[in-house]
Amino acid sequence: MIDLKAILMVDITALSEQAKVALLTEDFDNCDILLQQRQQFIEQLVNLTSPLAVDTAAYLTQIITDDADEINKLTTAKLALESQQMTTKRRAKSIDRYLAIKQF
């Protein structure tokens, strides 16, 4: 008999890896689709699992931990990007002021 829970775990892991690659390549639309599919598989896994299934609980706990780590990394990257954008805007304003002064 095919163990549907094991298949879902493999699929979830594969989607997680594909989403990481999509993030690294900045393919955000594909990453969003992959994460939605992954979420559906996780929901199916939870629905198939009894509360006493230790292996599935450990797997889901690991997913939660991994997701928390990824969220922290993305938050840090987002803050760095926002800071870089602010610096770029300030530099652009300075250049515009310089060019405006130079015209006169």
Secondary structure as the mmCIF struct_conf table of DSSP 4:
data_model
#
loop_
_struct_conf.conf_type_id
_struct_conf.id
_struct_conf.beg_label_comp_id
_struct_conf.beg_label_asym_id
_struct_conf.beg_label_seq_id
_struct_conf.end_label_comp_id
_struct_conf.end_label_asym_id
_struct_conf.end_label_seq_id
HELX_RH_AL_P HELX_RH_AL_P1 LEU A 4 LEU A 24
TURN_TY1_P TURN_TY1_P1 THR A 25 GLU A 26
HELX_RH_AL_P HELX_RH_AL_P2 PHE A 28 LEU A 48
TURN_TY1_P TURN_TY1_P2 PRO A 51 LEU A 52
HELX_RH_AL_P HELX_RH_AL_P3 VAL A 54 GLN A 103
#
